[in-house]
Amino acid sequence: MPAVIETKGLCKDYAMGEQVVHALRDVSVTIKPGEFVAIMGPSGSGKSTFMNVVGCLDRPTSGEYLLNGEDVSPLGDRDLAAIRNKKIGFVFQTFHLLGRSTALANVELPLIYAGAGNKTAMARRALETVGLADRIRHRPNELSGGQQQRVAIARAIVNDPILILADEPTGNLDSRTSEEIMAVFQELNRAGKTVVVVTHEPDIAHHCLRILRFIDGRIVSDEPVTKPLDARDMLAAMPYPDAAPVEVAPAFQL
């Protein structure tokens, strides 16, 4: 089985007037199926650029990027858009939901672009997976921040992608809600999903199984997390009523 992410000598340069910014410098890394990886680093370290490249939102200046064994580095915009829609699920800090659309309609969007049939049933199943079966007709302004992020996660998994990329997914959430979101990612990972999370928060990173640290466009450390934090345990220890359990639907178990 090929690696989900494999980069070889990946470089990304940006022209800033007469200067050239080397955002990524000779990055070589392998992420296997079923891994749960955090990417950390200070502002300007290259972690967001790396996320954009492996998410097929940007192309490298040089080097290779193989997604599930396919070299996507030289592909054009149309092919990259198709890969993003079918193979990668994105979760962002600010949710990016359509304000006038219901949770169900927001989750159906990737299916519409993919030309999938049975969209409503698939979107409903994804919302059930993240514990929002009773909120499918609600619009974003009728949902809490944590519920909106769960809708975004449902949208990310509805096409059954090989990779979930989350960019600061808890950045706008309080501590309890952050744990609830990390519980969802942990359940998806336990079901076999490959999950990569960009975060500046050490406690969030330690919910993952591996941490990559970037500085000045390079990976300076790549270490396993010896004792990952379990979000369910963290929630149980908080002085609030227990959150409803997050179950992963069989359709998303690999």
C-alpha positions in Angstrom: 0.0 0.0 0.0 1.5 3.4 -1.0 2.1 6.2 1.4 -0.7 8.7 1.5 1.8 11.6 1.5 5.3 11.2 0.2 7.5 14.3 -0.6 11.0 14.2 -2.0 13.2 17.3 -1.9 10.1 19.6 -1.8 10.8 23.3 -2.3 8.5 26.3 -2.6 9.8 29.7 -3.4 7.8 33.0 -3.6 9.0 36.2 -5.3 8.6 39.2 -3.0 9.7 42.1 -5.2 13.4 41.6 -5.8 13.7 39.1 -3.0 12.9 35.4 -3.0 11.3 33.8 0.0 12.2 30.1 0.5 9.0 28.9 2.2 9.9 25.2 1.9 13.5 23.9 1.7 14.2 20.3 0.7 11.3 18.8 2.6 11.2 15.0 2.4 8.6 13.2 4.5 6.4 10.1 4.4 3.0 9.8 6.0 1.5 6.3 5.8 -2.2 5.3 5.7 -3.9 5.6 9.0 -1.4 8.0 10.6 -2.5 10.9 12.8 0.1 13.7 12.4 0.4 17.2 13.8 2.4 19.9 12.0 3.8 22.6 14.3 6.1 25.6 13.9 6.2 29.3 14.5 4.7 31.9 12.1 6.6 31.8 8.8 8.0 28.3 9.5 6.5 26.8 6.3 3.8 24.7 7.9 0.9 26.4 6.1 2.8 26.3 2.8 3.4 22.6 3.3 -0.3 22.2 4.0 -1.2 24.1 0.8 1.1 21.9 -1.3 0.0 18.5 0.1 -3.6 19.7 -0.2 -3.1 20.4 -3.9 -3.9 24.1 -3.3 -0.5 25.1 -4.6 2.3 23.6 -6.6 5.9 23.1 -5.4 8.7 25.0 -7.1 10.8 21.8 -7.3 10.8 18.3 -5.8 8.1 15.7 -5.9 4.9 15.1 -4.2 3.2 11.8 -4.4 -0.4 11.5 -3.1 -1.3 7.9 -2.6 1.4 6.9 -5.0 0.5 9.4 -7.7 2.9 12.2 -8.6 0.7 15.2 -8.5 3.5 17.9 -8.7 3.1 18.5 -12.5 -0.7 18.4 -12.7 -2.7 21.3 -14.0 -5.5 23.2 -12.2 -8.4 21.1 -13.5 -6.7 17.8 -12.4 -5.7 19.3 -9.0 -9.3 20.4 -8.4 -10.6 16.9 -9.1 -8.1 15.4 -6.7 -9.0 17.9 -4.0 -12.7 17.1 -4.4 -12.3 13.3 -4.4 -9.3 12.5 -2.4 -8.8 15.2 0.2 -11.1 16.5 2.9 -10.4 20.0 4.3 -11.3 21.5 7.7 -10.4 25.1 8.3 -10.3 27.4 11.4 -13.2 29.6 10.2 -15.5 26.7 9.0 -16.2 28.2 5.5 -19.9 27.3 5.6 -22.6 28.9 3.4 -24.6 31.0 5.7 -28.0 30.6 4.0 -27.7 26.9 3.6 -28.6 24.2 6.0 -26.1 21.8 7.5 -27.3 19.1 5.1 -26.9 21.4 2.1 -23.4 22.5 3.2 -22.3 18.8 3.4 -23.9 18.0 0.0 -21.7 20.5 -1.8 -18.6 18.3 -2.5 -21.0 15.6 -3.7 -22.6 18.0 -6.2 -19.2 18.9 -7.6 -18.3 15.2 -7.8 -21.5 14.4 -9.6 -22.4 11.8 -6.9 -25.8 10.2 -6.7 -27.8 9.7 -3.5 -26.4 13.0 -2.1 -28.9 13.5 0.6 -28.4 10.0 2.2 -24.6 10.4 2.0 -24.6 13.8 3.6 -27.1 12.7 6.3 -24.7 9.8 7.1 -21.7 12.1 7.4 -23.7 14.4 9.8 -24.7 11.4 11.9 -21.0 10.4 12.0 -20.1 13.6 13.8 -23.1 13.6 16.1 -25.4 16.1 14.3 -28.3 13.9 13.2 -30.7 16.3 15.0 -29.2 19.4 13.4 -29.4 18.7 9.7 -31.9 21.4 8.9 -30.2 24.1 11.0 -28.3 27.0 9.3 -24.9 28.0 10.6 -26.2 31.0 12.6 -28.4 28.5 14.5 -25.4 26.3 15.5 -22.6 26.8 18.1 -19.0 27.2 16.9 -18.3 23.5 17.8 -21.4 22.4 15.8 -20.3 24.4 12.8 -16.9 22.8 12.9 -18.6 19.4 13.1 -20.6 20.3 9.9 -17.2 21.2 8.3 -15.8 17.9 9.3 -18.9 16.1 7.9 -18.4 18.0 4.6 -14.7 16.9 4.7 -15.5 13.2 5.0 -18.6 12.9 2.9 -16.6 11.8 -0.2 -14.7 9.3 1.8 -11.3 10.9 1.1 -8.0 9.2 1.6 -6.7 12.2 3.5 -8.2 14.7 6.0 -6.3 18.0 6.3 -7.2 20.3 9.2 -5.8 23.8 9.5 -6.0 25.1 13.0 -9.4 23.4 13.5 -9.7 24.4 17.1 -8.3 27.9 16.8 -11.7 29.7 17.3 -13.0 27.3 19.9 -13.0 27.2 23.7 -11.1 24.4 25.5 -14.1 22.0 26.0 -15.3 22.4 22.4 -11.7 21.9 21.2 -11.6 18.5 23.0 -15.0 17.6 21.4 -13.5 18.3 18.0 -10.3 16.4 18.7 -12.5 13.5 19.9 -14.1 13.5 16.4 -10.7 13.4 14.7 -9.5 10.6 17.0 -12.6 8.5 16.3 -12.1 9.0 12.5 -8.4 8.1 12.8 -9.3 5.0 14.9 -11.6 4.0 12.0 -8.7 4.2 9.6 -8.6 7.7 8.3 -5.3 9.5 7.7 -5.5 12.8 9.5 -3.0 15.7 9.4 -3.6 18.7 11.7 -1.8 22.0 11.5 -1.7 23.7 15.0 0.3 26.1 17.1 -1.2 24.6 20.3 1.0 21.9 22.0 -1.9 20.3 23.8 -3.8 19.9 20.6 -0.7 18.4 18.9 -0.4 15.9 21.7 -3.8 14.4 20.8 -2.0 13.1 17.6 0.4 10.2 17.2 3.2 12.0 15.6 4.5 15.6 15.5 6.4 17.3 12.6 8.1 20.6 13.5 9.0 23.2 10.9 11.4 26.0 11.2 12.6 28.2 8.3 11.0 25.9 5.7 12.6 22.8 7.0 11.5 19.8 9.1 13.6 20.1 12.2 12.1 17.2 14.2 9.8 14.2 13.5 8.8 12.4 16.6 6.1 10.0 17.8 3.9 11.0 20.7 4.6 8.5 23.4 1.4 9.1 25.4 -1.3 10.8 23.2 -4.0 12.7 25.0 -7.3 11.0 24.8 -10.0 13.6 24.1 -12.7 11.5 25.7 -10.7 11.3 29.0 -10.0 15.0 28.8 -13.8 15.7 28.5 -14.6 13.4 31.3 -12.2 15.2 33.6 -13.7 18.7 32.8 -16.2 20.1 35.3 -19.1 20.0 32.9 -21.7 17.4 32.0 -20.2 14.6 29.8 -20.5 15.2 26.0 -22.6 12.9 24.0 -20.4 10.1 22.6 -19.1 10.5 19.0 -19.7 7.4 17.0 -18.1 6.7 13.6 -20.7 5.3 11.1 -19.7 2.0 9.5 -19.6 3.7 6.1 -16.5 5.5 7.1 -14.7 2.5 8.7 -11.9 1.2 6.5 
